[in-house]
Amino acid sequence: MPHVQRYRAFTLIEMLAVVSIMLILLGVSYAVLSSLAQQRGPEAVVVMVQAMIHNVRDYAAGNGVPARIEFRCTDPNPGSDEQVPSSMMRLQYWSEAFGEWVDVPGRESVPLPKGIYVCKGFPSSLPGPLSVPGDVADLTDKQVEDWQAYEQEVLDEISKYAFPGGSGPELKNEHDTFYIVYGPEGYPLSDSVKLSNLGNMNSSEVVGGTGTSGAPGLTLIRVSGVHVSSYAFYLWNPNTGTRLVFQ
C-alpha cells in the first residue's frame, strides 16, 4: 500500500498568535522609529528641508505657476507636550483664480522634530576657526579646552541670531515666518517676478528674494531648554535654487 504523506496545516489559534506577535513588533518598532525621529539633529533634518525645497521647485516648473515653501514656527500648546515649538514646512502655489496663495493639493504640512527650528539666513559673524594638529591624538588638554570654548562661542552667537536676548524658545520675528519662492520657470524668485503681484509679499520675508543681500541660506538649530545645542547651515544656490554642497 503506497505511503501517503500528510501535511499539517496551521490552526486558527496559531495564525492568530503569529498575527498578534507581528502587531506587537510593529507597534514597538513604530515607537522606536518615532523616538529616533524626534532625536534627529539639524544635520539629519537638512535632508527633510532639501526634499521640500525640491518639491516646491518641481511643482512650480511642472505647473507653470509661482510656488513657495513656507517656514513657520509652531505655537506651543500650553499644558501639553503634543506641540512643542518647532518649525513647520508648507508647500503653496499662487492661484490667479483666487488671487492668493493656496496649499498644494495632496501635500501635507511637514512638522520638524520637536525643538528643531529653521532660521532665515546666517549669523552675520562667527568666531574664526581654530587650527588643529593633523592627528587628533596629539591634542593637548589646553587645545581641547580651547575647542570646547570655541564651540560654546559659536553656539552663543547662533543663539543671539535666533532668539531675542540670545535665549529661546521664542524665535525673533524675522525667523518666525518666511518663504523660499520659485517662479513659473522653476527658478528662484527674481526681479522678473514682482512680489507686489503675489499677495503683496515683502521682500524681507523671502530667502534670496528681491531686495535681500548676502548669500541666501538657512540656519537649522536644535534647542535644548532655552539654548542652542547643535546647528547646521544650509547654503542655498540663488541661481538654481538647490543646496550648495562642499566636498
C-alpha positions in Angstrom: 0.0 0.0 0.0 1.6 3.3 -1.0 2.6 5.7 1.7 0.5 8.9 1.9 2.4 11.9 3.3 0.2 14.1 5.3 0.9 17.9 5.8 -0.1 19.6 9.0 -1.8 22.9 8.5 -1.7 25.9 10.8 -4.6 26.1 13.2 -6.6 29.3 13.6 -5.1 29.8 17.1 -1.6 29.6 15.8 -2.3 32.0 13.0 -3.9 34.5 15.4 -0.8 34.1 17.7 1.5 35.0 14.8 -0.5 38.0 13.8 -0.6 39.2 17.4 3.2 38.9 17.6 3.6 40.8 14.3 1.3 43.6 15.5 3.2 43.9 18.8 6.6 44.1 17.0 5.1 46.6 14.6 3.9 48.8 17.4 7.3 48.6 19.2 9.3 49.4 16.0 7.0 52.4 15.3 7.6 53.7 18.8 11.3 53.3 18.4 11.4 55.0 15.0 9.2 57.8 16.2 11.6 58.3 19.2 14.6 58.2 16.8 13.0 60.7 14.5 12.5 63.1 17.4 16.1 62.7 18.4 17.4 63.7 15.0 19.6 66.7 15.0 19.9 69.6 12.5 22.3 67.8 10.2 19.8 65.0 9.6 16.9 67.3 9.3 18.7 69.2 6.4 17.6 66.2 4.2 14.0 66.9 5.0 14.3 70.6 4.2 16.1 69.8 1.0 13.3 67.4 -0.1 10.6 70.1 0.5 12.6 72.7 -1.5 13.0 70.3 -4.4 9.2 69.5 -4.2 8.2 73.1 -4.4 10.7 73.8 -7.2 9.4 70.9 -9.3 5.8 71.9 -8.7 6.4 75.5 -9.9 8.2 74.2 -13.0 5.8 71.4 -13.7 2.6 73.5 -13.4 4.0 76.9 -14.6 2.9 78.8 -11.5 4.8 80.6 -8.8 5.2 78.3 -5.8 6.7 78.7 -2.3 7.7 76.8 0.8 6.6 78.5 4.0 8.7 78.1 7.2 6.6 78.8 10.2 7.3 78.4 13.9 4.5 76.3 15.5 2.8 77.7 18.6 3.2 75.7 21.8 0.2 74.2 23.3 0.1 75.2 27.0 -0.1 72.2 29.3 0.6 69.7 26.6 3.7 68.0 25.1 1.8 67.3 21.8 3.1 70.5 20.1 6.4 71.5 21.4 7.7 74.6 19.5 9.5 73.7 16.2 9.3 74.7 12.6 6.6 73.6 10.2 7.1 73.5 6.4 4.2 74.0 4.0 4.0 74.0 0.2 1.8 76.5 -1.6 1.2 77.9 -5.1 -0.1 81.2 -6.4 -3.7 80.9 -7.7 -4.7 83.5 -10.2 -8.3 82.4 -9.8 -8.4 83.1 -6.1 -5.7 85.8 -6.1 -3.9 84.3 -3.1 -1.5 81.5 -2.1 -3.2 78.1 -1.9 -1.9 74.9 -0.3 -0.6 72.4 -2.9 -3.2 69.6 -3.1 -2.3 66.3 -1.5 0.8 67.8 0.2 0.5 67.8 4.0 2.4 70.3 6.1 5.6 68.7 7.5 6.5 69.4 11.1 10.1 69.1 12.0 11.1 67.1 15.1 10.4 68.8 18.4 12.9 71.5 19.3 14.2 71.9 15.7 13.9 75.4 14.2 14.7 76.8 10.7 16.0 80.3 10.8 16.2 82.7 7.8 19.8 83.4 6.6 23.0 83.1 8.6 24.6 84.9 11.6 26.5 88.0 10.4 29.6 86.9 12.2 31.0 83.8 13.9 34.3 83.2 15.8 37.2 82.3 13.4 38.1 78.6 13.1 40.8 77.1 15.2 43.8 75.2 13.9 44.3 71.6 15.0 47.1 69.2 14.5 46.9 66.5 11.8 46.5 63.7 14.4 43.7 64.3 16.9 45.6 62.1 19.4 48.2 64.9 19.5 45.8 67.4 21.0 46.8 68.8 24.4 44.5 69.4 27.3 44.7 73.1 26.6 43.8 72.6 22.9 40.8 70.5 23.9 39.7 73.3 26.3 40.1 75.8 23.5 37.9 73.8 21.2 35.2 73.4 23.8 35.3 77.2 24.5 35.2 77.8 20.7 32.2 75.6 20.2 30.4 77.4 23.0 31.2 80.8 21.4 29.7 79.6 18.1 26.5 78.3 19.9 26.2 81.6 21.7 26.4 83.7 18.5 23.8 81.5 16.8 21.6 81.8 19.9 21.8 85.6 19.6 21.0 85.4 16.0 17.9 83.2 16.5 16.4 84.4 19.7 15.6 87.8 21.4 18.0 88.2 24.2 20.0 85.3 23.0 17.8 82.6 24.6 14.8 80.6 23.3 12.5 79.1 22.6 10.6 82.0 21.0 12.2 83.0 17.7 12.8 86.5 16.5 10.1 87.8 14.2 12.3 87.5 11.1 12.6 83.8 11.7 9.0 83.2 12.8 7.6 83.1 9.2 9.4 83.4 5.9 9.5 81.8 2.5 11.5 80.4 -0.4 9.7 81.4 -3.6 10.1 79.9 -7.1 8.9 81.5 -10.3 6.9 79.6 -13.0 10.1 78.6 -14.8 11.2 76.7 -11.7 14.0 79.2 -10.7 14.3 81.2 -7.5 12.4 84.4 -7.3 13.9 87.2 -9.3 13.1 90.7 -10.4 11.1 89.2 -13.3 8.5 88.0 -10.7 7.2 91.0 -8.9 6.4 90.4 -5.3 3.7 93.0 -5.4 1.8 90.7 -7.7 2.0 87.8 -5.3 -0.2 88.8 -2.4 1.9 91.9 -1.6 4.7 89.8 -0.2 7.5 91.8 1.4 11.0 91.1 0.0 12.3 90.8 3.6 10.1 87.7 4.1 11.8 85.9 1.2 15.1 84.0 1.4 17.3 85.0 -1.5 14.5 87.1 -3.0 14.4 90.6 -4.4 16.0 93.1 -2.1 17.9 90.7 0.1 21.6 90.8 0.4 24.4 88.4 1.2 24.4 84.6 0.4 20.9 83.2 0.9 20.5 80.2 3.1 19.1 78.7 6.2 20.3 78.1 9.7 18.9 74.9 11.4 19.1 74.7 15.1 18.2 72.3 17.9 17.1 73.9 21.2 17.6 72.1 24.5 15.8 74.1 27.2 16.4 77.7 26.1 19.8 77.3 24.5 21.0 76.1 21.1 22.7 72.7 21.5 23.5 72.0 17.8 23.2 73.6 14.4 23.6 73.1 10.7 23.9 75.6 7.8 22.0 75.2 4.5 23.7 77.3 1.9 21.3 77.9 -1.0 22.4 78.4 -4.6 20.5 81.5 -5.8 20.9 80.5 -9.4 19.5 77.0 -9.3 17.6 77.0 -6.0 19.4 73.9 -4.8 21.7 73.3 -1.9 25.4 74.0 -2.3 27.4 71.1 -1.1 31.2 71.3 -0.4 33.3 68.2 -0.6 
